[in-house]
Amino acid sequence: LYGESCLLESISFFLSQTRISYAEASKQNFAPYKVGDTFGPTWWTCWFKVSLTIPESWREKEVHLLWESDGEGMVWRDGQPVQGLTKEGEKTSYILSDCLKDEEPHRVTLYVEVACNGLFGAGQGSMIAAPDPNKTFSVQKAELVTFNRDVQKLLTEFEMLVDIVKELGDGEQRGYQALFTANEMVNLCDPFDPSSFSKAHSLAHKFFHQRNGESQHTVHAMGHCHIDSAWLWPYEETIRKCGRSWVTVVGLMEKNPEFVFTCSQAQQFQWVKSWYPGLFSKIQDYVKKGQFIPVGGTWVEMDGNLPSGESMVRQFLEGQRFFNQEFGMYCKEFWLPDTFGYSAQLPQIMQSCGISNFLTQKLSWNLVNTFPHNTFFWEGLDGSKVLTHFPPGNSYEMKGKTEDLVKSVKNNKDKGRANHSAALFGFGDGGGGPTQLMLDRLSLVQDTDGLPKVQMSSPAKLFSQLQADSGLLCTWTGELFLELHNGTYTTQAQIKRENRQCEALLHDVEVACSLALCRSEKFLLLLLNQFHDVIPGSCIGMVVEDALNYYKDIRKDGGVLLREAFKALEPNGSSLAVFNSLPWERWEVIQIIDDTDKPELALVRAPSVGLAPVKETQPVTPVSVTPQAHGKVLMENGILQAVVSKDGTLASLYLISANRETISDGCFGNQFVIFSDVPLYWDAWDVMDYHLQTRKPVLEVVQPVQVVSSGGVRGSVSFTLRISDKSTITQEIIMDAMCPYIKFNTKVQWAESHKFLKVEFPVQVRSPNATYEIQFGHLQRPTHWNTSWDWARFEVWGHKWADLSEHNFGVALLNDSKYGYSIHRNTMTLSLLRAPKAPDTTADMGDHQFTYAIMPHSRSLQDASVIQCAYNLNYPLRPTQCRPDSVPWSAFSVSPVAVILETIKQEEDGNGRLVLRLYESHGSSVTATLRSDLPVKEAWHCDFLERPDPTQPARITSEGISLTFKPFQIMTILLRL
């Protein structure tokens, strides 16, 4: 493959602890380097200065710099990045000349930037192990070589022929022909006589150009380079991964004008624009040519389960706006190949963002059941449909090999319905992307008898063909649940808590700033942390640290913006007030500071989306807390009556109006349980069903229940349990006046290894299904394990609440930061903390704070206001100040309560208009009225990209704006004041 070789003139190096620019690096003092010497440690950067002279005798030859290192490299020439070098990604040479001419420079100076990490980070002992901080790296080869392109062509032909034999078998006619052809080529080919190669090429050409019939399956090949925005490496390294991968892609486009490459994640484009402006300019040119195709339409490839509905909308809003601004286009397909499940509201969100097609492949990872389709219509919660394609090769990083093509035909579960499929080729996850060899392989078998037809294609061409042939496609209704990685609903609890609370903070910031008409905070940092290896917790400790720092920035900036907005709303305020960002009136107990700076509790009323001075109100029925025999405590507030045992469990929870006991006979609610949690491999990702066999209640009492607050507007008790000699739980159980649920404010000191902490509530409810909140709605899942599809959902995700109801009575479990649930038969379980050791050895270690609540109710969950109560728990009333003579005011309200005003924000284009997002939350068809105290002049329906529909003005009546909803419909309204 390589002919002659010669040494480099000189090679010297410079080590940097930080990731510096080329301009800064090139000014440093470089010391001599000897090939094979080590450098490091992990995450440092080693810059090499390479001086070389190409021998005159190599005229007319293809000349490469051969470079092999276990660190990821980038070649810089004349101040510009020109080639990524990654041994694991089969990129170990930089082409200096395709055919050396006299007029080409023979003396060249290059810089090679080598990251002290591999394609998949620097795991200690295995890929997903925590990084080895002291790992060293080296350059194993650095030399000039001549490259024999003809030999490469011959090797590729042999490889494809041999693979055809392996895949089709020599018992098949076509497989035998491949074997016979390869044998004949060997007979004709003399390795020491290049002139014999042409005869071998002719035999291969004859074989590969024997055509297919018209009925053969067509594979749409697209270059691809999945780059995790953070995973086994930090965010900053991802920026360089994008640079290394994409500059290589652009180089391939220069030599292969038919090559098409698909690329998602606006955030990564933004990074490249900032760090590699010359490369970004070239990308823009190739976008215009239709070769470099932005896809996905989102800011990052986010998790498909955990972000809130509004966060998901913002992923598309920010992503589509970026692609339109930079490339003059909107994406027509959602591209999310590597996320751990897909919410049932995604089809509606996609459609409302101008997207009608969806591509992923992750459900091929299902542990229990094989998903029955590759090409189908996916119907969401509201009935919205999108054309969906799972590449039947079950990969987003194929290599253009025969195996990949044969799989694409054999694995296609919709044969007869769909005869086209995608093949995404290129190294991925850690970047790398396609290679020339992959392109050569695919070029060779474009239309070869026995294999599917292969065409270099684009998502638009693929989905256009699938849509044209879609008449007989099946429809899948509801969520796309991944039967794996259920542990990601719980791992890295602090990230999940910060995500939920920052979502609430930014919601409140936007509401307040919109009403005050002042600037508001962007969502971009929050969206970045919703990447599908960050919010799930499946990343290294460095990424966790970065993410938590970003949340600190959000909290800091959000706090400043809130204070500015409140001052604008109530200038010169000196009296206590509360701000309510939710669209209904609330009566709640809050903590205030009295004239002597002492904290005290007050029951206050707050109007819908408004502000009110604090006026203490005495409840009709105060809370009472009464110690009982055997260390028990009785708590009552006129709605609920609870008996708390000395170990903190609920011996009884009685709903007074319904005359119903909640807790199952002979059982206890609020029972902490711990499980052994040892997955087969994916430590941070997976919780296996066999962990359920290791259940142990947490029984050791350190501090029995004692009364903290004896009643009035609030009663509370506290206790402490020991989980082990390393871990404890301290909890305050709170009952507030006029509140239909009991809160459990929980602190855990957690220092376990491969343990899983949960809390259980066995309840007196019988139902075959439980209901879970998802984005902009809710869905039901079975409480039994009748089938393998039911059993695979032994651990599921939900947002702020889950509910188990029978006719006229039910129990809701609310929380402020948790996402993992299990409701089996009549036991409601909330997952609290895990303790995986890879890829972060310290995952979840330390102190945790969270709150959950239990809410028995009569009637349905909708009529009992479970949804509103869960919002109240997650969106606290915000303390502020108002003028002494201020009266309560409300900016917006909605009726009936089935419709929730989720978002109030300013229009992205800064025209001073307000954007309101509402959704139907009960699963009913309803006509709602949106009332506002603001002077609304015009109201228009618009899509989620805030493009108004001039044919759909919203109807304004004397009562307000009239809006008609279908079940779980999301609606966006543009208001001009």
BAVOKE-69995 format. One line per 2 residues: number of its first residue (from 1); for each residue x, y, z of C-alpha. Coordinates in steps of 0.25 Angstrom, whole numbers, always signed. Example, Ala and Ser with C-alpha at 12.3 -4.5 7.8 and 13.67 -1.06 7.14 Angstrom:
// residues 2
1> +49,-18,+31 | +55,-4,+29
//
This chain:
// residues 977
1> +0,+0,+0 | +11,+9,+3
3> +24,+10,-6 | +36,+18,-2
5> +37,+25,+11 | +46,+36,+17
7> +49,+42,+30 | +43,+56,+34
9> +53,+67,+34 | +50,+71,+48
11> +39,+69,+58 | +38,+77,+71
13> +27,+78,+81 | +20,+88,+92
15> +11,+83,+103 | -1,+91,+108
17> -10,+89,+119 | -21,+96,+113
19> -28,+96,+99 | -21,+108,+92
21> -23,+114,+78 | -14,+111,+66
23> -9,+126,+67 | -5,+124,+81
25> +1,+111,+79 | +10,+114,+67
27> +17,+125,+76 | +22,+115,+86
29> +36,+110,+88 | +36,+95,+83
31> +46,+85,+88 | +51,+73,+79
33> +42,+61,+79 | +46,+46,+77
35> +36,+37,+71 | +31,+28,+82
37> +33,+37,+93 | +21,+39,+103
39> +14,+52,+106 | +2,+55,+114
41> -5,+54,+124 | -20,+52,+120
43> -27,+64,+114 | -15,+72,+112
45> -11,+76,+97 | +2,+74,+90
47> +5,+82,+78 | +16,+77,+68
49> +23,+85,+58 | +27,+77,+46
51> +37,+81,+36 | +38,+72,+23
53> +44,+72,+10 | +38,+63,-1
55> +49,+56,-10 | +50,+61,-24
57> +50,+46,-28 | +35,+45,-24
59> +30,+53,-36 | +17,+48,-41
61> +14,+40,-28 | +4,+42,-18
63> +11,+47,-5 | +5,+45,+9
65> +9,+49,+23 | +7,+36,+31
67> +4,+39,+45 | +0,+29,+55
69> -3,+33,+70 | -13,+29,+81
71> -17,+43,+82 | -27,+50,+73
73> -20,+60,+64 | -22,+72,+55
75> -13,+76,+44 | -11,+91,+42
77> -5,+97,+29 | -3,+111,+26
79> -11,+115,+39 | -23,+107,+35
81> -29,+93,+39 | -28,+83,+28
83> -29,+69,+33 | -33,+61,+45
85> -24,+49,+49 | -30,+38,+57
87> -24,+24,+58 | -37,+19,+63
89> -45,+26,+52 | -36,+20,+41
91> -30,+33,+38 | -15,+32,+39
93> -10,+40,+27 | -10,+54,+21
95> -9,+55,+6 | +2,+65,+3
97> +0,+63,-12 | -9,+54,-21
99> +2,+55,-32 | +14,+62,-29
101> +18,+73,-39 | +30,+81,-39
103> +23,+94,-37 | +17,+89,-24
105> +24,+92,-11 | +34,+81,-7
107> +38,+88,+7 | +26,+89,+16
109> +24,+92,+30 | +12,+87,+37
111> +6,+87,+51 | -1,+75,+57
113> -10,+78,+69 | -11,+65,+77
115> -22,+64,+88 | -18,+55,+100
117> -30,+46,+98 | -35,+36,+88
119> -47,+35,+80 | -55,+30,+93
121> -48,+38,+103 | -38,+31,+112
123> -45,+21,+120 | -37,+13,+130
125> -38,-1,+126 | -51,-1,+118
127> -57,+9,+109 | -68,+14,+119
129> -59,+14,+131 | -56,+27,+137
131> -44,+34,+130 | -30,+31,+135
133> -25,+44,+139 | -10,+40,+137
135> -10,+33,+124 | +1,+36,+114
137> +1,+37,+99 | +11,+36,+88
139> +13,+37,+73 | +16,+23,+68
141> +19,+27,+53 | +22,+40,+47
143> +29,+39,+33 | +27,+43,+18
145> +22,+32,+9 | +17,+29,-5
147> +3,+24,-6 | -1,+13,-17
149> -15,+17,-20 | -16,+5,-30
151> -12,-5,-19 | -23,+2,-10
153> -33,+0,-21 | -29,-15,-23
155> -30,-17,-8 | -44,-11,-7
157> -49,-20,-19 | -43,-33,-12
159> -50,-28,+2 | -63,-26,-5
161> -63,-39,-12 | -59,-47,+0
163> -69,-41,+8 | -80,-44,-2
165> -76,-59,-1 | -77,-58,+14
167> -90,-51,+14 | -97,-59,+3
169> -90,-72,+4 | -83,-80,-6
171> -95,-89,-7 | -102,-77,-14
173> -99,-75,-29 | -95,-60,-27
175> -87,-64,-15 | -80,-74,-22
177> -77,-65,-34 | -71,-55,-24
179> -62,-66,-19 | -58,-70,-33
181> -55,-56,-37 | -46,-54,-25
183> -39,-67,-28 | -37,-63,-43
185> -32,-49,-39 | -21,-55,-29
187> -17,-64,-41 | -15,-52,-50
189> -9,-43,-40 | +6,-42,-37
191> +9,-33,-25 | +23,-30,-31
193> +17,-26,-45 | +8,-14,-44
195> +5,-16,-59 | -3,-29,-55
197> -13,-21,-47 | -21,-16,-59
199> -25,-30,-62 | -30,-33,-48
201> -37,-19,-48 | -44,-24,-61
203> -50,-36,-55 | -55,-29,-43
205> -61,-18,-52 | -68,-29,-59
207> -74,-35,-46 | -78,-22,-40
209> -85,-17,-52 | -94,-28,-54
211> -107,-21,-51 | -119,-23,-42
213> -133,-25,-45 | -144,-14,-44
215> -149,-20,-31 | -137,-19,-23
217> -136,-11,-10 | -130,+2,-11
219> -120,+7,+0 | -119,+22,+1
221> -105,+24,+6 | -102,+37,+14
223> -89,+41,+21 | -91,+43,+36
225> -82,+46,+48 | -90,+45,+61
227> -83,+54,+71 | -87,+54,+85
229> -87,+68,+90 | -82,+63,+103
231> -80,+48,+108 | -67,+42,+111
233> -60,+55,+109 | -64,+69,+113
235> -71,+80,+105 | -58,+87,+101
237> -52,+75,+94 | -65,+73,+86
239> -62,+86,+79 | -49,+80,+74
241> -56,+67,+70 | -65,+75,+62
243> -53,+82,+55 | -45,+70,+53
245> -57,+62,+47 | -63,+73,+39
247> -51,+78,+32 | -48,+64,+28
249> -62,+63,+22 | -60,+76,+14
251> -47,+70,+9 | -54,+58,+4
253> -65,+67,-3 | -54,+74,-11
255> -49,+60,-17 | -63,+54,-17
257> -74,+63,-23 | -85,+53,-21
259> -82,+51,-6 | -93,+55,+3
261> -92,+57,+18 | -103,+59,+28
263> -100,+67,+41 | -109,+71,+53
265> -108,+80,+65 | -108,+95,+63
267> -99,+96,+75 | -88,+89,+69
269> -89,+98,+56 | -89,+110,+66
271> -76,+104,+72 | -69,+102,+59
273> -74,+116,+54 | -67,+122,+66
275> -54,+114,+67 | -52,+110,+52
277> -58,+122,+44 | -51,+118,+31
279> -56,+104,+32 | -70,+109,+35
281> -69,+117,+22 | -66,+105,+14
283> -77,+97,+21 | -87,+109,+16
285> -82,+107,+2 | -84,+92,+2
287> -98,+94,+8 | -102,+102,-4
289> -97,+91,-13 | -106,+81,-6
291> -94,+72,-1 | -93,+77,+14
293> -107,+75,+19 | -111,+81,+33
295> -122,+72,+39 | -130,+70,+52
297> -134,+84,+54 | -131,+84,+69
299> -120,+92,+77 | -114,+78,+82
301> -118,+64,+80 | -126,+64,+93
303> -131,+54,+102 | -145,+49,+97
305> -151,+47,+111 | -147,+56,+122
307> -147,+71,+116 | -160,+78,+119
309> -170,+81,+107 | -165,+95,+106
311> -151,+91,+106 | -153,+82,+95
313> -160,+93,+87 | -148,+102,+90
315> -139,+91,+84 | -146,+92,+71
317> -148,+108,+72 | -133,+111,+74
319> -128,+100,+65 | -137,+104,+53
321> -135,+118,+55 | -120,+116,+54
323> -121,+107,+42 | -129,+118,+35
325> -120,+129,+39 | -107,+122,+35
327> -112,+114,+23 | -125,+120,+19
329> -132,+107,+21 | -141,+100,+31
331> -139,+85,+34 | -151,+76,+29
333> -146,+64,+37 | -144,+61,+52
335> -131,+54,+54 | -129,+47,+67
337> -122,+33,+65 | -116,+31,+79
339> -126,+36,+90 | -132,+26,+101
341> -147,+27,+97 | -156,+37,+90
343> -168,+44,+96 | -182,+42,+91
345> -183,+57,+89 | -171,+58,+79
347> -179,+56,+67 | -188,+69,+70
349> -176,+77,+74 | -169,+73,+61
351> -181,+76,+52 | -182,+90,+59
353> -168,+93,+56 | -169,+90,+41
355> -164,+75,+42 | -171,+64,+36
357> -160,+53,+36 | -153,+46,+47
359> -140,+37,+47 | -134,+29,+58
361> -129,+15,+61 | -128,+13,+76
363> -140,+4,+78 | -132,-7,+71
365> -125,-7,+85 | -138,-12,+92
367> -134,-23,+102 | -147,-30,+102
369> -156,-28,+90 | -152,-26,+75
371> -159,-13,+70 | -168,-18,+58
373> -165,-7,+48 | -154,+0,+41
375> -163,+10,+33 | -176,+14,+38
377> -185,+26,+42 | -183,+30,+57
379> -195,+36,+63 | -194,+44,+75
381> -202,+47,+87 | -211,+57,+80
383> -212,+49,+67 | -201,+56,+59
385> -194,+47,+50 | -179,+47,+45
387> -173,+38,+35 | -162,+30,+42
389> -150,+22,+38 | -141,+13,+46
391> -129,+9,+37 | -131,-6,+36
393> -115,-8,+37 | -118,-4,+52
395> -106,+6,+52 | -103,+21,+50
397> -88,+18,+47 | -87,+8,+36
399> -74,+6,+28 | -80,+4,+14
401> -77,-11,+15 | -85,-23,+9
403> -89,-27,+23 | -96,-13,+25
405> -103,-14,+11 | -108,-28,+13
407> -113,-25,+27 | -121,-13,+21
409> -129,-23,+13 | -130,-35,+22
411> -134,-27,+35 | -144,-19,+28
413> -157,-22,+35 | -166,-15,+25
415> -162,-23,+12 | -174,-21,+2
417> -178,-8,+9 | -164,+0,+7
419> -153,-3,-2 | -144,+8,+1
421> -135,+10,+14 | -124,+19,+19
423> -110,+14,+22 | -102,+25,+30
425> -87,+22,+29 | -76,+28,+36
427> -69,+27,+50 | -78,+33,+61
429> -81,+35,+75 | -67,+41,+77
431> -66,+47,+63 | -57,+43,+52
433> -67,+42,+41 | -66,+36,+27
435> -53,+32,+20 | -49,+31,+5
437> -49,+16,+7 | -64,+15,+11
439> -67,+24,-1 | -59,+14,-10
441> -66,+2,-5 | -80,+8,-8
443> -76,+13,-21 | -72,-1,-25
445> -86,-7,-22 | -95,+4,-27
447> -103,-6,-35 | -97,-20,-33
449> -106,-33,-35 | -108,-40,-22
451> -107,-27,-14 | -117,-16,-12
453> -115,-4,-21 | -107,+7,-14
455> -109,+22,-17 | -102,+34,-10
457> -114,+41,-5 | -120,+51,+4
459> -131,+51,+15 | -140,+59,+6
461> -139,+48,-6 | -140,+37,+4
463> -153,+42,+11 | -159,+47,-2
465> -158,+32,-8 | -163,+26,+5
467> -175,+36,+5 | -178,+33,-9
469> -179,+18,-6 | -186,+20,+8
471> -200,+15,+4 | -198,+2,+12
473> -189,+6,+23 | -194,+3,+38
475> -196,+13,+49 | -190,+12,+63
477> -198,+20,+73 | -192,+26,+86
479> -178,+26,+92 | -166,+20,+86
481> -161,+13,+99 | -147,+8,+99
483> -146,-5,+107 | -132,-2,+112
485> -125,+10,+119 | -136,+11,+130
487> -125,+16,+140 | -124,+29,+133
489> -137,+34,+139 | -130,+34,+152
491> -114,+35,+150 | -108,+48,+154
493> -119,+53,+162 | -113,+67,+164
495> -113,+69,+149 | -128,+65,+148
497> -131,+74,+160 | -124,+86,+154
499> -131,+84,+141 | -145,+83,+147
501> -142,+96,+155 | -135,+104,+144
503> -147,+100,+135 | -156,+106,+145
505> -147,+118,+148 | -146,+122,+133
507> -161,+120,+132 | -163,+130,+143
509> -153,+139,+137 | -160,+140,+124
511> -173,+142,+130 | -169,+153,+138
513> -160,+160,+128 | -171,+159,+117
515> -181,+166,+127 | -170,+176,+130
517> -166,+177,+115 | -151,+176,+119
519> -140,+166,+114 | -141,+152,+117
521> -131,+140,+118 | -128,+131,+107
523> -130,+116,+108 | -117,+112,+101
525> -109,+107,+113 | -121,+99,+118
527> -123,+93,+105 | -108,+89,+104
529> -109,+82,+117 | -121,+74,+112
531> -112,+66,+102 | -115,+52,+102
533> -103,+48,+111 | -103,+59,+120
535> -117,+60,+126 | -118,+45,+126
537> -105,+45,+135 | -98,+36,+126
539> -85,+44,+125 | -72,+46,+132
541> -70,+54,+144 | -63,+66,+137
543> -76,+68,+129 | -85,+67,+141
545> -76,+78,+147 | -77,+87,+135
547> -92,+84,+134 | -94,+88,+149
549> -86,+101,+147 | -95,+104,+135
551> -107,+103,+144 | -101,+112,+154
553> -99,+123,+143 | -114,+121,+139
555> -118,+122,+154 | -109,+135,+155
557> -114,+142,+143 | -128,+137,+145
559> -129,+143,+159 | -124,+156,+154
561> -134,+157,+142 | -145,+153,+152
563> -141,+164,+161 | -141,+174,+150
565> -154,+170,+145 | -161,+171,+158
567> -155,+185,+160 | -161,+189,+147
569> -174,+183,+150 | -175,+189,+164
571> -165,+201,+165 | -162,+207,+179
573> -168,+195,+186 | -166,+193,+201
575> -177,+184,+205 | -176,+169,+204
577> -183,+162,+192 | -183,+149,+184
579> -183,+147,+169 | -190,+135,+163
581> -186,+131,+149 | -196,+120,+148
583> -210,+122,+141 | -219,+120,+153
585> -221,+126,+167 | -213,+119,+178
587> -215,+119,+193 | -201,+114,+199
589> -193,+115,+212 | -180,+122,+210
591> -169,+127,+219 | -167,+142,+221
593> -158,+151,+229 | -165,+159,+239
595> -161,+173,+244 | -151,+167,+253
597> -144,+159,+242 | -150,+146,+248
599> -155,+136,+238 | -170,+132,+240
601> -180,+125,+232 | -192,+131,+226
603> -204,+126,+217 | -205,+135,+205
605> -214,+137,+193 | -208,+139,+179
607> -216,+143,+167 | -214,+136,+153
609> -201,+140,+146 | -200,+152,+155
611> -195,+159,+168 | -202,+162,+181
613> -198,+168,+194 | -196,+158,+206
615> -208,+158,+214 | -208,+147,+225
617> -220,+139,+225 | -225,+129,+236
619> -229,+116,+231 | -243,+111,+233
621> -238,+98,+238 | -224,+100,+244
623> -214,+88,+244 | -213,+80,+257
625> -201,+71,+261 | -204,+62,+272
627> -194,+52,+278 | -200,+38,+280
629> -196,+25,+287 | -184,+17,+283
631> -177,+29,+277 | -187,+31,+266
633> -192,+45,+262 | -206,+49,+257
635> -207,+61,+246 | -220,+67,+241
637> -223,+79,+233 | -238,+77,+230
639> -235,+70,+216 | -225,+59,+221
641> -223,+51,+233 | -209,+44,+234
643> -203,+35,+245 | -188,+35,+244
645> -181,+24,+251 | -168,+26,+259
647> -160,+21,+247 | -166,+32,+238
649> -175,+22,+230 | -189,+25,+228
651> -198,+16,+236 | -210,+23,+231
653> -214,+34,+221 | -229,+37,+221
655> -236,+45,+211 | -247,+51,+220
657> -257,+56,+209 | -257,+42,+202
659> -257,+34,+215 | -245,+26,+209
661> -233,+20,+215 | -221,+22,+205
663> -211,+12,+210 | -213,-3,+208
665> -216,-11,+220 | -204,-17,+228
667> -195,-8,+220 | -188,+5,+222
669> -186,+17,+212 | -174,+25,+211
671> -166,+13,+212 | -151,+14,+208
673> -145,+2,+201 | -132,-1,+195
675> -127,-10,+184 | -115,-16,+179
677> -112,-10,+166 | -102,-17,+157
679> -104,-15,+142 | -98,-25,+132
681> -90,-14,+126 | -95,+0,+124
683> -94,+4,+138 | -99,+18,+138
685> -110,+15,+128 | -116,+2,+132
687> -124,-4,+143 | -128,-18,+141
689> -141,-25,+145 | -133,-35,+154
691> -130,-23,+164 | -145,-25,+168
693> -141,-38,+175 | -132,-31,+185
695> -142,-22,+191 | -139,-18,+206
697> -147,-8,+214 | -139,+3,+221
699> -142,+0,+236 | -131,+6,+245
701> -136,+18,+252 | -126,+28,+257
703> -136,+39,+261 | -150,+35,+263
705> -161,+44,+259 | -162,+57,+266
707> -171,+69,+265 | -165,+81,+258
709> -177,+90,+256 | -189,+87,+264
711> -199,+93,+255 | -207,+106,+251
713> -204,+108,+236 | -193,+97,+236
715> -191,+85,+244 | -178,+76,+242
717> -170,+65,+248 | -156,+60,+245
719> -148,+47,+247 | -135,+41,+242
721> -132,+27,+237 | -119,+20,+234
723> -117,+13,+221 | -103,+8,+224
725> -91,+12,+232 | -89,+22,+221
727> -102,+28,+217 | -114,+34,+224
729> -128,+40,+221 | -134,+52,+229
731> -148,+55,+225 | -158,+66,+229
733> -172,+62,+227 | -181,+75,+224
735> -196,+77,+225 | -200,+91,+221
737> -214,+97,+223 | -223,+96,+211
739> -213,+87,+204 | -219,+74,+198
741> -205,+67,+199 | -194,+64,+209
743> -180,+68,+205 | -167,+60,+209
745> -155,+69,+209 | -144,+60,+208
747> -129,+60,+211 | -120,+49,+208
749> -105,+47,+211 | -102,+37,+200
751> -89,+29,+199 | -93,+15,+194
753> -87,+7,+183 | -97,+0,+173
755> -109,+2,+181 | -123,+8,+177
757> -131,+16,+187 | -146,+17,+185
759> -159,+20,+193 | -172,+12,+193
761> -186,+15,+195 | -195,+3,+195
763> -209,+8,+193 | -224,+3,+193
765> -226,+5,+178 | -228,-5,+168
767> -226,-2,+153 | -219,-9,+141
769> -213,+5,+137 | -206,+16,+144
771> -205,+30,+138 | -191,+38,+136
773> -189,+52,+133 | -181,+55,+120
775> -178,+67,+112 | -191,+75,+110
777> -200,+64,+115 | -200,+50,+121
779> -201,+35,+116 | -205,+22,+123
781> -196,+10,+125 | -200,-4,+130
783> -198,-8,+145 | -197,-22,+142
785> -187,-31,+134 | -196,-39,+126
787> -187,-38,+113 | -173,-36,+110
789> -176,-22,+106 | -183,-19,+119
791> -171,-26,+127 | -161,-18,+120
793> -167,-5,+126 | -163,-9,+140
795> -156,+4,+142 | -162,+16,+134
797> -161,+31,+133 | -170,+42,+136
799> -170,+57,+140 | -176,+64,+151
801> -187,+54,+155 | -192,+40,+154
803> -206,+35,+158 | -213,+22,+161
805> -228,+23,+160 | -240,+14,+161
807> -254,+20,+158 | -256,+32,+168
809> -243,+30,+176 | -228,+31,+173
811> -215,+34,+179 | -205,+43,+172
813> -190,+44,+175 | -184,+57,+172
815> -169,+61,+172 | -160,+73,+169
817> -148,+67,+163 | -150,+52,+160
819> -153,+45,+147 | -152,+30,+150
821> -165,+22,+154 | -170,+8,+156
823> -185,+5,+159 | -187,-10,+159
825> -201,-15,+164 | -204,-5,+175
827> -191,-1,+180 | -186,+13,+175
829> -171,+15,+175 | -162,+27,+173
831> -148,+25,+169 | -139,+34,+177
833> -124,+31,+176 | -114,+21,+169
835> -99,+19,+171 | -93,+15,+158
837> -77,+15,+157 | -76,+17,+142
839> -73,+26,+134 | -73,+35,+147
841> -67,+28,+159 | -73,+38,+168
843> -87,+39,+162 | -98,+43,+172
845> -88,+43,+184 | -91,+54,+194
847> -103,+61,+199 | -116,+62,+193
849> -129,+70,+195 | -142,+67,+188
851> -157,+67,+191 | -168,+58,+187
853> -183,+58,+192 | -195,+48,+193
855> -209,+53,+189 | -221,+44,+191
857> -233,+49,+183 | -247,+47,+180
859> -252,+47,+166 | -243,+47,+154
861> -229,+52,+154 | -233,+63,+145
863> -245,+68,+153 | -237,+67,+166
865> -226,+77,+161 | -215,+67,+162
867> -208,+74,+150 | -209,+88,+156
869> -204,+83,+169 | -192,+77,+163
871> -189,+90,+156 | -191,+97,+169
873> -180,+88,+176 | -170,+91,+165
875> -173,+106,+163 | -173,+113,+176
877> -178,+126,+179 | -167,+136,+177
879> -165,+147,+188 | -164,+161,+184
881> -168,+175,+188 | -179,+184,+184
883> -184,+198,+188 | -192,+199,+201
885> -205,+203,+194 | -204,+192,+183
887> -215,+183,+180 | -215,+169,+175
889> -214,+168,+159 | -215,+157,+149
891> -209,+158,+135 | -215,+145,+129
893> -225,+134,+133 | -231,+123,+125
895> -244,+115,+127 | -247,+104,+128
897> -235,+98,+136 | -233,+87,+125
899> -225,+97,+117 | -212,+101,+123
901> -205,+114,+119 | -191,+108,+119
903> -182,+119,+114 | -182,+134,+113
905> -170,+140,+105 | -166,+151,+96
907> -165,+148,+82 | -151,+144,+77
909> -150,+155,+66 | -152,+165,+77
911> -164,+172,+71 | -170,+174,+84
913> -181,+164,+82 | -184,+153,+93
915> -184,+138,+90 | -193,+130,+98
917> -193,+115,+98 | -205,+107,+103
919> -209,+92,+103 | -221,+84,+107
921> -216,+75,+119 | -228,+66,+122
923> -229,+59,+109 | -243,+65,+105
925> -248,+74,+93 | -251,+87,+99
927> -254,+102,+96 | -246,+111,+105
929> -245,+126,+108 | -232,+133,+110
931> -234,+146,+118 | -224,+157,+119
933> -224,+170,+127 | -213,+175,+116
935> -218,+183,+104 | -218,+172,+94
937> -220,+178,+80 | -218,+166,+71
939> -216,+151,+73 | -212,+141,+63
941> -209,+126,+63 | -195,+123,+59
943> -186,+111,+59 | -175,+108,+69
945> -165,+115,+61 | -174,+128,+63
947> -178,+129,+49 | -192,+135,+49
949> -203,+128,+40 | -210,+140,+33
951> -222,+131,+30 | -224,+128,+45
953> -226,+141,+54 | -231,+137,+68
955> -245,+141,+71 | -246,+152,+81
957> -259,+154,+89 | -263,+162,+100
959> -260,+151,+109 | -246,+149,+104
961> -239,+141,+93 | -247,+128,+89
963> -239,+116,+86 | -243,+102,+82
965> -235,+90,+86 | -234,+75,+83
967> -229,+66,+93 | -215,+69,+97
969> -213,+79,+86 | -202,+90,+88
971> -206,+104,+83 | -197,+116,+81
973> -203,+130,+80 | -196,+143,+76
975> -201,+155,+83 | -200,+170,+79
977> -202,+179,+90
//
